[in-house]
């Protein structure tokens, strides 16, 4: 397995490096309870612009286990700073998707000005924005998949094994694509065979509002450039949540992918890479 363990404060995080671009870019996965393999090779095209640093977040993937009381957004945000110190990085950027976007946004408010740029991909600034999930589950179509995806969310709080997590992700994927029958769903399911899940991290988060992000009132503290990415049809992290982030941060840009739901980096792959590449070229030079 490519990658290595890197000291991050009281633990060591598994980091996979790809690309030879000049700007180090920490990439944070969703979940929680997943690992960096959720990105497959979809972001590798950024390797000409960035030194890609895919991180298995605290107690997840192939990272070392840490005490459960440290599985907080604030601690995971601090882990990024600790990784930068261990890797002797003076400049870096951060891209987080879904739960990784929560960590990225927490890092932006806790360490304003430290990253050259932050990219918040499918995130929310406050846990209240996740209330839309229940409404969207209740109205999800096609109807024949509604029980499957609804059950997948309910089972997160009871996850105990690797297979539990793999089954939950597989059943939930149609909810995260604009087209619930998108053929790329099967490709992501096939790639999940390489994942190392953290069922205890997932179940703990599912029982506590997925970290209970609460930074809406602090967005004005962010002093560095931030790119906010949202999918028009995202049933989890809405465009409205992206708009609130972009409106609250003084130096933020918002891009809405008009043909995507939650998985923009898959659904509109080329446009997603172009948006990130252009932003970093303009704002993190």
C-alpha positions in Angstrom: 0.0 0.0 0.0 1.4 3.4 -1.0 1.6 6.0 1.8 3.1 6.4 5.2 2.3 7.4 8.8 3.1 11.0 9.7 3.2 12.3 13.2 0.3 14.7 14.0 0.4 15.7 17.7 -0.7 12.8 19.8 -1.2 10.4 16.9 0.0 9.4 13.5 -2.0 9.9 10.3 -1.7 7.9 7.1 -0.8 10.1 4.2 -0.6 9.2 0.5 1.3 11.5 -1.8 0.7 11.9 -5.5 1.6 14.6 -8.0 4.5 16.9 -8.4 3.0 20.4 -8.4 4.6 23.1 -6.4 1.7 23.7 -3.9 1.1 21.0 -1.2 -2.7 20.3 -1.0 -4.1 18.3 1.9 -7.2 16.4 0.8 -9.7 15.3 3.4 -12.2 12.5 2.8 -15.9 12.3 3.7 -17.7 10.0 6.1 -16.7 10.1 8.8 -15.5 6.5 8.9 -14.2 6.4 5.4 -10.7 6.8 4.1 -8.8 8.6 1.3 -9.6 5.8 -1.2 -13.1 7.3 -1.6 -11.5 9.7 -4.1 -10.1 6.9 -6.3 -8.1 8.6 -9.0 -10.6 11.4 -9.6 -8.4 14.1 -8.1 -5.1 12.9 -9.6 -5.5 15.3 -12.5 -4.6 18.1 -10.0 -1.1 16.6 -9.7 0.4 19.0 -12.2 -0.7 21.9 -10.0 -0.3 20.4 -6.5 1.6 18.0 -4.4 -1.5 16.0 -3.4 -1.5 14.8 0.2 -4.4 12.4 0.8 -5.0 12.1 4.5 -6.8 9.3 6.5 -8.3 11.4 9.2 -7.9 10.8 12.9 -8.7 7.1 13.9 -9.8 6.4 10.3 -8.5 4.3 7.5 -4.9 3.3 8.1 -4.2 6.1 10.6 -3.3 5.1 14.2 -6.1 4.8 16.7 -6.6 7.7 19.0 -8.9 8.1 22.1 -12.5 8.5 21.3 -12.8 11.8 23.1 -10.4 13.3 20.6 -12.7 12.6 17.6 -13.8 16.2 17.3 -13.8 18.6 14.5 -11.5 21.0 16.4 -9.0 18.2 17.0 -9.1 17.0 13.4 -8.6 20.6 12.2 -5.6 20.9 14.6 -4.3 17.7 13.1 -3.9 19.4 9.7 -1.7 22.1 11.3 0.3 19.3 13.1 0.8 17.5 9.8 2.0 20.7 8.1 4.6 21.1 10.9 5.8 17.5 10.7 6.1 17.8 6.9 7.9 21.2 7.3 5.4 22.9 5.0 5.5 26.7 5.1 2.7 27.0 2.5 -0.1 24.6 1.8 -3.8 24.5 0.8 -6.6 22.3 2.1 -9.5 20.6 0.2 -12.1 18.7 2.1 -15.2 17.0 0.8 -18.4 16.3 2.8 -17.3 15.5 6.3 -13.8 16.5 5.2 -15.3 19.9 4.2 -16.5 20.3 7.8 -12.9 19.7 9.0 -11.6 22.1 6.3 -14.0 24.8 7.4 -13.2 24.3 11.1 -9.5 24.6 10.2 -10.2 27.8 8.3 -11.8 29.5 11.3 -9.4 28.1 13.9 -6.3 28.9 11.8 -7.2 31.9 9.7 -4.5 32.9 7.3 -2.4 29.8 7.9 -3.4 28.0 4.7 -2.8 29.7 1.4 -6.3 28.7 0.5 -9.2 26.4 1.6 -11.6 24.5 -0.6 -14.9 23.6 1.0 -16.5 20.9 -1.2 -20.1 19.9 -0.3 -20.0 21.4 3.3 -22.2 23.1 5.8 -21.4 25.8 8.3 -23.8 24.7 11.0 -25.4 21.3 11.8 -28.9 22.8 11.3 -28.3 22.7 7.6 -28.3 18.9 7.7 -32.0 18.9 8.7 -32.7 18.8 4.9 -31.6 15.1 4.8 -34.7 13.8 6.5 -37.0 15.8 4.1 -35.0 14.6 1.1 -35.1 11.0 2.3 -38.9 11.2 2.6 -39.3 12.5 -0.9 -36.4 10.5 -2.6 -37.1 9.1 -6.0 -37.2 6.6 -7.5 -39.5 5.2 -4.9 -38.2 1.7 -5.3 -34.8 2.9 -3.9 -36.3 5.0 -1.0 -36.3 2.2 1.6 -32.7 1.3 0.7 -31.3 4.7 1.1 -33.4 5.6 4.1 -32.2 2.4 5.8 -28.6 3.2 5.0 -28.8 6.4 7.0 -30.5 4.8 9.9 -27.9 2.0 10.1 -25.0 4.4 10.5 -25.5 4.7 14.2 -25.3 0.9 14.6 -22.3 0.3 12.4 -19.9 -2.3 14.0 -17.9 -4.0 11.2 -16.1 -3.3 8.0 -18.9 -5.0 6.1 -21.5 -2.8 7.9 -19.8 0.3 6.6 -19.4 -1.1 3.1 -23.0 -2.0 2.9 -24.1 1.4 4.2 -22.0 3.2 1.6 -23.2 1.0 -1.2 -26.9 1.5 -0.3 -26.5 5.2 0.2 -24.6 6.1 -3.0 -27.8 6.6 -5.1 -28.8 9.4 -2.7 -25.6 11.2 -3.4 -25.8 11.3 -7.2 -28.2 13.5 -9.2 -29.2 10.4 -11.2 -29.7 7.5 -8.7 -29.0 5.1 -11.5 -25.8 6.8 -12.6 -23.5 4.0 -14.0 -20.5 5.5 -12.0 -22.2 4.4 -8.8 -21.2 0.8 -9.6 -17.6 1.9 -10.3 -17.5 3.5 -6.8 -18.9 0.4 -5.2 -16.2 -1.7 -6.9 -13.5 0.6 -5.7 -14.7 0.4 -2.1 -13.0 -3.0 -1.9 -9.8 -1.1 -1.1 -11.3 1.0 1.7 -10.5 0.6 5.4 -13.5 1.7 7.4 -13.8 2.9 10.9 -17.3 1.8 12.1 -16.9 3.1 15.6 -16.1 6.6 14.3 -19.1 6.5 11.9 -21.5 5.3 14.6 -20.3 7.9 17.1 -20.6 10.7 14.6 -24.0 9.6 13.4 -25.2 9.8 16.9 -23.9 13.4 17.4 -24.8 15.4 14.3 -21.6 14.4 12.5 -19.4 16.5 14.6 -22.0 19.2 15.3 -20.3 21.8 13.2 -21.0 25.3 14.5 -18.9 27.9 12.8 -21.6 30.1 11.0 -21.0 32.9 13.5 -17.2 32.7 13.0 -16.9 32.8 9.3 -16.0 36.5 9.3 -12.8 35.5 11.1 -11.4 33.7 8.0 -8.7 35.9 6.4 -7.5 33.7 3.5 -9.1 32.9 0.2 -11.8 30.2 0.3 -13.5 28.4 -2.6 -16.9 26.9 -1.9 -18.2 24.1 -4.2 -21.8 22.9 -4.2 -23.9 20.6 -6.3 -27.3 22.0 -7.3 -29.1 18.7 -6.5 -27.1 17.9 -3.3 -29.6 16.2 -0.9 -27.1 16.3 2.0 -25.1 19.6 1.9 -27.4 22.0 0.1 -26.6 25.0 -2.2 -28.1 27.1 0.6 -25.4 25.9 3.0 -22.8 26.7 0.4 -24.2 30.2 -0.1 -24.2 30.8 3.7 -20.5 29.9 3.8 -19.6 32.1 0.9 -21.6 35.0 2.2 -20.0 34.8 5.6 -16.3 34.6 4.6 -14.9 38.0 3.4 -12.7 36.5 0.7 -14.8 33.6 -0.7 -16.0 32.4 -4.1 -18.9 30.0 -4.7 -19.2 27.7 -7.7 -22.4 25.7 -8.1 -22.3 22.6 -10.3 -25.6 22.6 -12.1 -25.6 18.9 -13.1 -24.4 17.4 -9.8 -25.7 16.3 -6.4 -23.2 15.4 -3.6 -20.5 13.8 -5.7 -19.4 16.7 -7.9 -15.9 15.5 -8.4 -17.3 12.4 -10.1 -20.5 13.8 -11.7 -18.8 16.8 -13.3 -15.2 15.6 -13.1 -13.5 17.9 -15.6 -15.3 21.0 -14.5 -14.5 20.2 -10.9 -10.8 19.9 -11.6 -10.8 23.0 -13.7 -12.5 25.0 -10.9 -10.0 23.9 -8.3 -7.0 24.4 -10.6 -8.1 27.9 -11.7 -8.8 29.0 -8.1 -5.5 27.8 -6.8 -3.6 29.5 -9.7 -5.4 32.8 -9.1 -5.7 32.9 -5.3 -2.9 30.7 -3.9 0.0 31.9 -6.1 
